[in-house]
């Protein structure tokens, strides 16, 4: 996606999510794509002010979270899926309802 849009990929330190949130909140850029792991994305969503999702299972790769920040009202969370659905993983059943 970055190549197609001629954008530079910027990395962030997953151990310092506050720095990522500060960068997003002070930026004049309107859209960000943040890619992370099952143990980082729910907290980032919550730190942006949207309802924090339950923890993700390590085998879940099809989740997409869109946080809509605006001047009117609290941040909104839109949750969807991308690509092929994940195979059922019994270890995930206790983490999050399907």
URHU-V147237 format. One record per helix or strand of 2 or more residues. SS is the DSSP state (2 for helix, 1 for strand). FROM is the first residue (numbers start at 1). TO is the last residue. If there is no record, write none. Layout:
SS_FROM_TO + SS_FROM_TO
This chain:
2_17_26 + 2_41_47 + 1_63_68 + 1_76_81 + 2_90_92
